[in-house]
Amino acid sequence: MERLTITKFSGQIVGFIDVESNGDKTVRDFYGKILGYYRKSNNATTLFSGRIIAFGDVSAIFFKNDIQF
């Protein structure tokens, strides 16, 4: 498993994306709480509850309020 760290420009950590060897991803906030999942087998990103929010890998969308462009 590979862990990607998501940070603000200032260096503050806002969350993590855990990537499994099969391509599945688990998105976690700074405290380790699971925000959602990307499942490669059905090519869908879901909330923690299982509700599909998008088809395709948009796992970084969970951090849209934390990252400013």
Steps between C-alpha positions, in 0.01 A plus 500: 500500500617849414395807700474837327507802731282795398633835623420867467757728337611598851588137573206428730376143455129483418465129425621178346416273210589133551554322169475121490696287251179428304431874449236546769532815712386598848479873576560611860503836672786622720363306799469172310122511457396336173335750266446277200626240257595449138444145375678419177281195431188713447690825416302702756579737786270463799436670830571314823135394501536333160308760298659551157603862444681456166607246245876501461774586746421835660633407844672838547159674496466422870764768567351775280415723797847463652708582193493850349620574149 
